[in-house]
Amino acid sequence: MPRAQLPQTIDAAEEVRIDTDILIIGAGNAGCFAAIEAKRMNPELKVTLLEKAHIDRSGCLAGGMDAINTYIKKGRTIEDFVRWSRSQAGGLLREDLTISMAEVLNQPIEEWEEWGMPIKYEEDGDEYKTRGKWDITISGSEMKVILAEKTRESGCEIINRVVATNYLMEGNKVIGAIGFGVRDGKVYILRAKATIIATGGAAGLYKPYQNDGNDCHHQLWYSPFNVGTGFAMGIRKGAEMTTFEMRWCATRTKDFNGPIDTISVGYKTPMINCKGEQILKTRYAHLGGDAAPRFIRANLPMDEWREGRGPCYVDTTHMTQEQIYDMKYDYLNERPSYVLFLAGRAQDLSKEPIEIYGSDPYIVGGHTASGYWVDVKRATTLPGLFACGDVAGGTPNKFVGGCAAEGLLSARSAVEYVKDMELGTIDQDQITQEKDRIFAPGFRQMIVGDGVKPREMEERLQRLMDEYAGGVHQFFRMNEEGLQYALRHIHQMKEQVQYLIASDLHELMEAHEIIDRLDVAETLVHHLMYRKETRWPGWQTRADFPEKNDEKFDCFVNSRYNPETREVEMFTRPYEQLIPGDRLKA
């Protein structure tokens, strides 16, 4: 299919103006549940869902899942869940947000089953089949298609193939958003009484270890289309962000970035090093062994490699042929191409274990606490703007179910917010400036004919972050001097955005993706520099500050970009413990 061409002039770019009650940006898991809930609460409201891809297969669930990692089973309580999640996050999370999320955690999962998503049951048929303490097993290859269909049935307006580029503002209040169509080149101006951001986290900030050329450009674990746009839009308008330094670095199957829990948790296959040692039991027993926090397990193969005991594996040699078959079936529900990868290698898993390695780091609030600083209503510090899912901070270990639950919570708050709210007044100068910014790389290509391609700038950023800000090739380790180097060069690259060029609408989208990634990377490096300790080895390993410093950093590290000074301001917020007990123990 030929790529759509750019308009020849600003005046030639057709405008589409839409007024709506609630605008939801991002039609992934959280965004869809937000749309469904808003229409369910008040069918008379106009709810508009904006998606840069297509709702049927967009977001992190595009390829499906084989498990729901957070579900409160019978016999367990919300307090149990908070204690577990708190311990897995090294004792740092927003307990108020976690409690409110847990109160509705099971609802979207059970609704998904009612809508047709298969959930496996135990042999007696009464309880969902468990896979770990908080996991249940599903056959979720079509879960996003099912969710998209229910979203359409809700009656909300769905606009596919439109990239949001910035919020519309009235003072410090968000009154909608602006973007462009990647297929039609039109400028979409959406005015809303309330806006919900649900664009997911940020991938592609760092170079993946497989990135040896264009063929592996986006061989990532996280969705490569989630580039941090939701973060960047908020950063540029001065929204408060939290805990970006708690990055998500995962242990994945080497060479293909397949998830490990499918094997290690689902089939109880231990992680071993090249000496055949069960690493968690022999080297991490003092940190809980097999129950060690997630950041310890993420760092495990990297430490083993660095200390001369790599490569590392999940030991499949004790699995039966039936278990191996079932494991491959599970992957078909989440990572089907990995099954082809194994077949292509003709690997006999009963004789040869699966090699594992670390992934490139991601900023993703469904797994860690990174994202917008929000209150229990999921309202951000910008009036009129709510956040949910991977883009909302403070609540690690949400995963699929928790992101869906936050979609419900943000929708309920937005419906309440718009009751007595009028649409804002759009400043035409703001529209003109943003249209100029949107199309600048395209017009530069037409007029000048030469410049920097988005792919070139992206590869420069990924290499810079990898080498100086704790990437996988540095075993996730960083120091002050390296971070300062990264920050200086990010500033240089932001100045070089004036040389970005785009030859068509798809490349224009890529140009704005790298612009957004630069804004997120700048904030991230400031967070990594500010926390002068190592609280989450692997996720945040400061080689120059290897110990934890509870006296100074047992708190949230937050940031706010000042659009006038163009500086990132760093500060802290205190921890508020609501559930009693040792915060490092479940």
C-alpha positions as CSV (number, residue, x, y, z in Angstrom):
1,M,0.0,0.0,0.0
2,P,1.6,3.3,-1.0
3,R,2.2,5.8,1.8
4,A,-0.1,8.9,2.0
5,Q,1.5,12.1,0.9
6,L,1.9,15.3,2.8
7,P,-0.2,18.4,2.1
8,Q,1.8,20.9,0.0
9,T,1.1,23.9,2.2
10,I,-0.4,24.6,5.7
11,D,-3.5,26.0,4.0
12,A,-3.9,22.8,2.1
13,A,-4.1,20.8,5.3
14,E,-7.8,20.2,5.8
15,E,-9.1,20.7,9.4
16,V,-11.5,18.4,11.1
17,R,-13.1,20.0,14.2
18,I,-14.9,17.8,16.8
19,D,-16.5,18.7,20.0
20,T,-17.0,16.0,22.6
21,D,-17.8,15.5,26.2
22,I,-15.0,13.0,27.0
23,L,-11.9,12.6,24.8
24,I,-9.9,9.4,25.3
25,I,-6.5,9.3,23.7
26,G,-5.3,5.7,23.1
27,A,-7.6,2.8,22.3
28,G,-5.6,0.1,24.0
29,N,-6.7,-1.9,27.0
30,A,-7.2,1.0,29.5
31,G,-8.6,3.4,26.9
32,C,-11.2,0.9,25.7
33,F,-12.4,0.1,29.2
34,A,-12.6,3.8,29.9
35,A,-14.8,4.4,26.8
36,I,-17.1,1.4,27.7
37,E,-17.5,2.6,31.3
38,A,-18.2,6.2,30.4
39,K,-21.0,5.2,28.0
40,R,-22.3,2.7,30.5
41,M,-22.5,5.4,33.2
42,N,-24.1,8.0,30.9
43,P,-25.2,6.9,27.5
44,E,-26.1,10.5,26.6
45,L,-22.5,11.6,26.8
46,K,-20.5,11.9,23.6
47,V,-17.3,9.9,24.1
48,T,-14.6,10.0,21.5
49,L,-11.7,7.5,21.3
50,L,-8.6,8.6,19.3
51,E,-6.2,5.9,18.2
52,K,-3.0,6.3,16.0
53,A,-3.3,2.7,14.8
54,H,-6.5,0.7,14.6
55,I,-8.5,-0.3,17.6
56,D,-8.8,-4.0,16.6
57,R,-5.1,-4.7,17.1
58,S,-3.6,-1.7,18.9
59,G,-1.7,-1.3,22.1
60,C,0.1,-3.9,24.2
61,L,-2.6,-6.5,23.8
62,A,-2.4,-6.5,20.0
63,G,-0.9,-10.0,19.9
64,G,-2.8,-11.4,22.9
65,M,-1.8,-12.7,26.3
66,D,-1.6,-16.1,27.9
67,A,-2.2,-15.0,31.5
68,I,-3.7,-12.2,33.6
69,N,-1.0,-11.4,36.2
70,T,-3.1,-9.7,38.8
71,Y,-6.4,-11.2,40.0
72,I,-7.6,-11.3,43.6
73,K,-8.5,-14.9,44.2
74,K,-10.8,-16.3,46.8
75,G,-9.2,-16.3,50.3
76,R,-7.0,-13.3,49.4
77,T,-7.7,-9.7,50.3
78,I,-6.9,-6.2,49.0
79,E,-4.5,-5.8,51.9
80,D,-2.7,-9.0,50.8
81,F,-2.4,-7.6,47.3
82,V,-1.0,-4.3,48.5
83,R,1.6,-6.0,50.7
84,W,2.7,-8.2,47.8
85,S,2.8,-5.4,45.2
86,R,4.7,-3.2,47.7
87,S,7.3,-5.8,48.3
88,Q,7.8,-6.5,44.6
89,A,8.4,-2.7,44.1
90,G,11.1,-2.5,46.7
91,G,8.7,-0.9,49.2
92,L,7.8,2.1,47.1
93,L,4.3,2.6,45.6
94,R,1.2,4.8,46.1
95,E,-0.9,2.7,48.5
96,D,-4.0,4.9,48.1
97,L,-3.9,4.3,44.3
98,T,-3.2,0.6,44.7
99,I,-6.1,0.1,47.1
100,S,-8.6,1.9,44.9
101,M,-7.4,0.0,41.8
102,A,-7.6,-3.4,43.7
103,E,-11.2,-2.6,44.7
104,V,-12.3,-3.0,41.0
105,L,-9.5,-5.2,39.8
106,N,-11.5,-8.3,39.1
107,Q,-14.4,-6.6,37.4
108,P,-12.9,-6.1,33.9
109,I,-11.4,-9.6,33.8
110,E,-14.7,-11.2,34.6
111,E,-16.5,-9.0,32.0
112,W,-13.9,-10.1,29.4
113,E,-14.9,-13.7,30.1
114,E,-18.6,-12.8,29.7
115,W,-17.7,-11.2,26.3
116,G,-16.1,-14.3,25.0
117,M,-12.4,-14.4,26.2
118,P,-11.5,-18.0,27.3
119,I,-10.2,-18.3,30.9
120,K,-9.0,-21.7,31.9
121,Y,-10.4,-23.4,35.0
122,E,-9.0,-25.8,37.5
123,E,-9.9,-29.5,37.0
124,D,-12.8,-29.3,39.5
125,G,-14.3,-26.5,37.3
126,D,-15.0,-24.0,40.1
127,E,-12.0,-21.7,40.2
128,Y,-9.8,-20.0,37.5
129,K,-6.6,-21.9,36.8
130,T,-3.8,-20.3,38.7
131,R,-0.3,-19.6,37.5
132,G,1.5,-18.2,40.4
133,K,0.2,-16.4,43.5
134,W,-1.8,-13.7,41.6
135,D,-1.9,-15.0,38.0
136,I,-4.7,-16.8,36.2
137,T,-4.3,-18.5,32.8
138,I,-6.2,-17.5,29.7
139,S,-6.3,-18.2,26.0
140,G,-6.1,-14.5,25.0
141,S,-5.0,-14.4,21.4
142,E,-8.2,-12.6,20.5
143,M,-8.7,-10.6,23.7
144,K,-8.1,-7.2,22.0
145,V,-10.5,-8.0,19.1
146,I,-13.1,-8.9,21.7
147,L,-12.5,-5.7,23.6
148,A,-12.6,-3.6,20.4
149,E,-16.0,-5.1,19.5
150,K,-17.5,-4.3,22.9
151,T,-16.1,-0.8,22.6
152,R,-17.9,-0.3,19.3
153,E,-21.1,-1.7,20.8
154,S,-20.9,0.9,23.6
155,G,-21.7,3.6,21.1
156,C,-18.6,5.7,21.5
157,E,-17.1,7.5,18.5
158,I,-13.9,5.8,17.3
159,I,-11.3,7.7,15.2
160,N,-8.5,5.4,13.9
161,R,-5.2,6.4,12.3
162,V,-4.9,9.8,14.0
163,V,-1.7,10.7,15.9
164,A,-2.2,13.1,18.9
165,T,0.6,15.6,19.0
166,N,-0.3,18.0,21.9
167,Y,-3.0,19.0,24.3
168,L,-5.1,22.0,23.7
169,M,-4.8,24.4,26.6
170,E,-6.8,27.2,28.2
171,G,-4.4,28.5,30.7
172,N,-3.1,25.5,32.6
173,K,-6.3,23.5,31.9
174,V,-6.5,20.8,29.2
175,I,-9.5,21.4,26.9
176,G,-8.8,18.7,24.3
177,A,-6.1,17.7,21.9
178,I,-4.8,18.2,18.4
179,G,-3.2,15.7,15.9
180,F,-3.0,14.6,12.3
181,G,-4.3,11.7,10.2
182,V,-1.6,9.3,9.1
183,R,-3.7,8.3,6.1
184,D,-5.5,11.5,5.2
185,G,-3.1,14.3,6.3
186,K,-6.0,16.2,7.9
187,V,-5.5,18.2,11.1
188,Y,-7.8,16.9,13.9
189,I,-8.8,19.5,16.5
190,L,-10.8,17.9,19.3
191,R,-12.3,20.0,22.0
192,A,-13.5,18.2,25.1
193,K,-14.8,18.8,28.6
194,A,-12.6,16.1,30.0
195,T,-9.6,14.3,28.4
196,I,-8.3,10.9,29.4
197,I,-4.8,10.0,28.4
198,A,-4.3,6.2,27.8
199,T,-1.4,6.0,25.3
200,G,0.7,3.5,27.2
201,G,4.4,3.7,28.2
202,A,7.6,4.4,26.3
203,A,9.6,1.9,24.2
204,G,12.5,2.6,21.9
205,L,14.3,5.0,24.2
206,Y,17.2,2.5,24.5
207,K,18.9,0.3,21.9
208,P,17.8,-3.3,22.1
209,Y,20.6,-5.8,22.2
210,Q,19.3,-7.4,19.0
211,N,19.4,-4.1,17.1
212,D,22.2,-4.8,14.7
213,G,20.5,-3.4,11.6
214,N,17.2,-2.4,10.2
215,D,15.9,-6.0,10.3
216,C,15.9,-5.8,14.1
217,H,15.0,-2.2,14.4
218,H,12.0,-2.8,16.7
219,Q,12.7,-6.3,18.1
220,L,11.4,-5.3,21.5
221,W,9.4,-6.9,24.3
222,Y,7.1,-3.9,24.9
223,S,4.8,-2.6,22.1
224,P,7.2,-0.7,19.7
225,F,4.3,1.7,18.8
226,N,4.0,3.0,22.4
227,V,6.7,5.6,22.2
228,G,5.9,7.8,25.2
229,T,3.7,10.3,23.4
230,G,1.3,10.6,26.3
231,F,4.2,11.3,28.7
232,A,5.7,13.8,26.3
233,M,2.4,15.7,25.8
234,G,2.1,16.1,29.5
235,I,5.7,17.0,30.1
236,R,5.6,19.8,27.5
237,K,2.6,21.3,29.3
238,G,4.1,21.1,32.8
239,A,2.3,18.1,34.2
240,E,3.9,16.5,37.3
241,M,5.6,13.1,36.6
242,T,6.8,10.5,39.1
243,T,9.3,7.7,39.5
244,F,10.6,7.5,35.9
245,E,13.9,6.2,37.4
246,M,12.0,2.9,38.3
247,R,12.5,1.6,34.8
248,W,11.2,-1.8,33.6
249,C,14.1,-4.1,32.6
250,A,12.8,-7.6,32.1
251,T,14.4,-11.1,31.7
252,R,13.4,-12.4,28.3
253,T,14.2,-15.3,26.0
254,K,17.5,-14.3,24.2
255,D,17.3,-13.4,20.6
256,F,13.6,-13.1,20.5
257,N,12.4,-11.2,23.6
258,G,9.8,-13.8,24.6
259,P,8.3,-13.5,28.1
260,I,9.8,-15.8,30.7
261,D,7.0,-16.2,33.2
262,T,5.2,-18.4,30.7
263,I,7.9,-20.9,31.3
264,S,9.4,-20.2,34.7
265,V,6.1,-19.6,36.6
266,G,3.8,-21.6,34.4
267,Y,5.9,-24.7,34.3
268,K,8.2,-24.1,37.3
269,T,11.4,-24.3,35.3
270,P,14.3,-22.8,37.4
271,M,16.7,-20.2,36.0
272,I,20.2,-21.6,35.8
273,N,23.6,-20.3,34.9
274,C,26.3,-21.9,32.7
275,K,27.5,-23.9,35.8
276,G,24.1,-25.5,36.1
277,E,23.3,-23.7,39.4
278,Q,19.8,-22.7,40.2
279,I,20.6,-19.0,40.5
280,L,17.7,-17.8,42.7
281,K,18.2,-20.6,45.2
282,T,22.0,-20.5,45.4
283,R,22.9,-16.9,44.9
284,Y,19.8,-14.9,45.8
285,A,18.5,-16.9,48.8
286,H,19.1,-14.0,51.1
287,L,16.7,-11.9,49.0
288,G,13.9,-14.5,49.0
289,G,15.1,-17.0,46.5
290,D,12.3,-17.9,44.1
291,A,10.2,-15.3,45.8
292,A,12.7,-12.5,45.3
293,P,11.3,-9.2,44.0
294,R,10.8,-8.7,40.3
295,F,13.7,-6.3,39.9
296,I,16.1,-8.8,41.4
297,R,14.9,-11.5,38.9
298,A,15.3,-9.0,36.0
299,N,18.9,-8.3,37.0
300,L,19.8,-11.9,37.5
301,P,21.1,-13.0,34.1
302,M,23.0,-9.7,33.7
303,D,24.8,-10.1,37.0
304,E,25.6,-13.7,36.1
305,W,27.1,-12.7,32.7
306,R,29.0,-9.8,34.2
307,E,30.5,-12.1,36.9
308,G,31.5,-14.8,34.4
309,R,28.7,-17.3,34.9
310,G,26.8,-16.6,31.7
311,P,25.1,-17.6,29.5
312,C,21.9,-18.3,31.6
313,Y,18.8,-20.3,30.8
314,V,15.4,-21.5,32.0
315,D,15.9,-25.2,32.5
316,T,13.3,-26.9,30.3
317,T,15.2,-30.3,30.3
318,H,12.9,-31.6,33.0
319,M,9.7,-30.8,31.2
320,T,7.7,-33.6,29.7
321,Q,6.7,-33.6,26.0
322,E,3.2,-32.8,27.0
323,Q,4.3,-29.8,29.0
324,I,6.5,-28.6,26.2
325,Y,3.5,-28.8,23.8
326,D,1.3,-26.9,26.3
327,M,4.0,-24.3,26.8
328,K,4.1,-23.7,23.0
329,Y,0.3,-23.4,22.9
330,D,0.6,-20.7,25.7
331,Y,3.0,-18.8,23.5
332,L,0.6,-19.0,20.6
333,N,-1.7,-16.8,22.7
334,E,0.9,-14.1,23.3
335,R,4.0,-14.5,21.1
336,P,3.1,-16.8,18.3
337,S,6.2,-16.0,16.2
338,Y,8.3,-17.3,19.1
339,V,6.9,-20.8,18.4
340,L,8.1,-20.4,14.8
341,F,11.5,-19.2,16.1
342,L,11.9,-22.4,18.1
343,A,10.7,-24.6,15.2
344,G,13.2,-22.9,12.9
345,R,16.1,-23.7,15.3
346,A,14.8,-27.3,15.6
347,Q,15.5,-27.0,19.3
348,D,14.6,-30.0,21.5
349,L,13.7,-28.3,24.7
350,S,13.8,-31.6,26.6
351,K,17.6,-31.7,25.9
352,E,18.5,-28.0,25.4
353,P,17.3,-25.3,27.7
354,I,16.0,-21.8,26.6
355,E,18.6,-19.1,26.9
356,I,17.6,-15.9,28.7
357,Y,18.9,-12.3,28.8
358,G,17.9,-8.8,29.8
359,S,15.7,-6.6,27.7
360,D,16.3,-2.9,26.9
361,P,14.7,-0.6,29.6
362,Y,11.1,0.7,29.2
363,I,9.2,3.4,31.1
364,V,5.9,1.7,31.7
365,G,3.5,2.4,34.6
366,G,1.7,-0.9,34.5
367,H,4.8,-2.7,35.6
368,T,6.6,0.0,37.6
369,A,5.5,3.3,39.2
370,S,6.5,5.5,36.3
371,G,4.1,8.0,34.9
372,Y,1.8,10.9,35.6
373,W,1.4,11.9,39.3
374,V,-2.4,11.4,39.8
375,D,-4.9,11.4,42.7
376,V,-7.3,8.6,43.6
377,K,-9.7,9.9,40.9
378,R,-6.8,9.4,38.4
379,A,-6.8,13.2,37.8
380,T,-3.4,14.6,36.8
381,T,-2.0,17.9,38.0
382,L,-3.4,19.5,34.8
383,P,-7.1,20.3,35.4
384,G,-9.3,18.5,32.9
385,L,-6.8,15.7,32.3
386,F,-7.1,12.1,33.7
387,A,-4.6,9.3,33.2
388,C,-4.9,5.5,33.3
389,G,-3.0,2.4,32.4
390,D,0.7,2.3,31.6
391,V,0.8,6.1,31.3
392,A,-0.4,6.6,35.0
393,G,2.2,6.4,37.7
394,G,2.4,5.3,41.3
395,T,0.8,1.8,40.9
396,P,3.3,-0.8,39.9
397,N,2.3,-4.4,39.2
398,K,-1.0,-3.3,37.6
399,F,-0.4,-5.4,34.5
400,V,-3.4,-6.1,32.2
401,G,-6.1,-6.3,34.8
402,G,-5.0,-3.2,36.7
403,C,-4.7,-1.1,33.6
404,A,-8.2,-2.1,32.7
405,A,-9.4,-1.3,36.2
406,E,-7.8,2.2,36.0
407,G,-9.7,2.7,32.7
408,L,-12.9,2.2,34.7
409,L,-11.7,4.6,37.5
410,S,-10.7,7.4,35.2
411,A,-13.9,7.1,33.3
412,R,-16.0,7.4,36.4
413,S,-14.1,10.5,37.5
414,A,-14.3,12.1,34.0
415,V,-18.1,11.5,33.9
416,E,-18.5,13.2,37.2
417,Y,-16.2,16.0,36.2
418,V,-18.1,16.9,33.0
419,K,-21.5,17.2,34.7
420,D,-21.3,21.0,35.1
421,M,-18.4,21.7,32.7
422,E,-18.6,23.8,29.6
423,L,-16.3,23.3,26.6
424,G,-13.2,25.6,26.6
425,T,-12.4,28.3,24.2
426,I,-9.8,27.4,21.6
427,D,-7.0,29.9,21.0
428,Q,-6.5,30.1,17.2
429,D,-2.8,31.1,17.7
430,Q,-2.3,27.8,19.5
431,I,-3.8,25.9,16.6
432,T,-1.6,27.8,14.1
433,Q,1.6,27.2,16.0
434,E,0.9,23.5,16.4
435,K,0.0,23.0,12.8
436,D,3.4,24.7,11.9
437,R,5.1,22.3,14.3
438,I,3.3,19.2,13.0
439,F,4.2,19.7,9.4
440,A,7.6,21.3,9.7
441,P,9.6,18.1,9.0
442,G,7.5,17.6,5.8
443,F,7.8,21.1,4.5
444,R,11.5,21.1,5.3
445,Q,11.9,18.0,3.1
446,M,10.0,19.8,0.2
447,I,11.9,23.1,0.5
448,V,15.4,22.1,1.6
449,G,15.4,18.5,0.4
450,D,18.0,17.4,2.9
451,G,18.2,16.9,6.6
452,V,18.0,14.2,9.3
453,K,15.7,11.3,8.9
454,P,13.7,10.2,12.0
455,R,15.3,6.7,11.9
456,E,18.8,8.3,12.0
457,M,17.9,10.4,15.1
458,E,16.2,7.5,16.8
459,E,19.2,5.3,16.4
460,R,21.4,8.1,17.8
461,L,19.2,8.4,20.8
462,Q,19.0,4.7,21.4
463,R,22.8,4.3,21.3
464,L,23.3,7.3,23.6
465,M,20.9,6.1,26.2
466,D,22.2,2.5,26.0
467,E,25.9,3.5,26.5
468,Y,25.5,6.4,29.0
469,A,22.1,5.9,30.8
470,G,22.2,2.3,31.9
471,G,21.2,0.3,28.8
472,V,21.4,-3.5,28.4
473,H,24.9,-3.4,26.8
474,Q,26.1,-1.7,30.0
475,F,24.4,-4.4,32.2
476,F,21.9,-1.7,33.3
477,R,24.7,0.2,35.2
478,M,25.2,4.0,35.1
479,N,27.1,6.8,36.9
480,E,26.8,10.5,37.3
481,E,29.3,11.4,34.6
482,G,27.7,9.2,32.1
483,L,24.2,10.5,32.8
484,Q,25.5,14.1,32.5
485,Y,27.0,13.2,29.1
486,A,23.6,11.7,28.0
487,L,21.8,14.8,29.1
488,R,24.1,17.2,27.3
489,H,23.7,15.2,24.1
490,I,19.9,14.9,24.5
491,H,19.8,18.7,24.6
492,Q,21.9,18.9,21.5
493,M,19.5,16.5,19.7
494,K,16.5,18.5,20.8
495,E,18.2,21.5,19.1
496,Q,18.7,19.3,16.0
497,V,15.0,18.6,15.7
498,Q,14.9,21.7,13.5
499,Y,16.7,19.6,10.8
500,L,14.3,16.6,10.9
501,I,12.7,15.8,7.5
502,A,9.8,13.6,6.5
503,S,8.9,12.5,3.0
504,D,5.3,11.3,3.7
505,L,2.7,11.1,6.4
506,H,4.1,7.8,7.9
507,E,7.6,9.3,8.2
508,L,6.0,12.5,9.7
509,M,4.5,10.3,12.4
510,E,8.0,8.8,13.0
511,A,9.4,12.3,13.2
512,H,7.0,13.2,16.0
513,E,7.7,9.9,17.7
514,I,11.4,10.7,18.0
515,I,10.5,14.2,19.2
516,D,8.4,12.7,21.9
517,R,11.0,10.1,22.8
518,L,13.6,12.9,23.3
519,D,11.3,14.7,25.8
520,V,10.7,11.5,27.7
521,A,14.5,10.6,27.7
522,E,15.4,14.1,29.1
523,T,13.0,13.7,32.0
524,L,14.2,10.1,32.6
525,V,17.8,11.1,32.8
526,H,17.0,13.8,35.3
527,H,15.2,11.2,37.5
528,L,18.2,8.8,37.2
529,M,20.6,11.5,38.2
530,Y,18.5,12.8,41.1
531,R,18.2,9.4,42.9
532,K,21.7,9.0,44.1
533,E,21.3,5.5,45.4
534,T,20.5,2.0,44.1
535,R,17.0,1.1,45.2
536,W,16.1,-1.4,42.4
537,P,19.3,-3.2,41.1
538,G,18.9,-3.7,37.4
539,W,16.0,-1.3,37.0
540,Q,18.1,1.5,38.5
541,T,21.7,0.5,39.2
542,R,23.9,3.5,40.2
543,A,27.5,2.1,40.0
544,D,28.7,5.2,41.9
545,F,26.0,4.9,44.6
546,P,25.6,1.1,45.0
547,E,23.8,1.2,48.3
548,K,20.2,2.2,49.3
549,N,19.8,5.5,51.1
550,D,16.5,5.3,53.1
551,E,17.3,8.5,55.0
552,K,17.1,10.7,51.8
553,F,15.3,8.6,49.2
554,D,12.6,6.6,50.9
555,C,10.2,8.8,48.9
556,F,8.8,9.5,45.5
557,V,11.1,11.4,43.1
558,N,9.0,13.7,41.0
559,S,9.6,16.2,38.2
560,R,7.9,19.1,36.4
561,Y,9.1,20.6,33.1
562,N,8.9,24.4,33.1
563,P,7.9,25.5,29.5
564,E,9.2,29.0,30.1
565,T,12.7,28.2,31.4
566,R,12.8,24.9,29.5
567,E,14.2,23.3,32.6
568,V,13.2,20.1,34.4
569,E,12.5,20.8,38.1
570,M,13.1,17.9,40.4
571,F,11.6,17.4,43.9
572,T,10.3,14.7,46.2
573,R,7.0,13.7,47.8
574,P,6.7,11.6,51.0
575,Y,5.6,8.0,51.3
576,E,2.3,7.5,52.9
577,Q,1.8,4.0,54.4
578,L,-1.8,2.9,54.8
579,I,-1.4,-0.9,55.1
580,P,0.6,-1.8,58.2
581,G,3.6,-4.2,58.1
582,D,7.1,-4.4,56.7
583,R,7.1,-2.8,53.3
584,L,9.6,-5.2,51.9
585,K,7.7,-8.3,52.9
586,A,4.5,-9.7,51.3
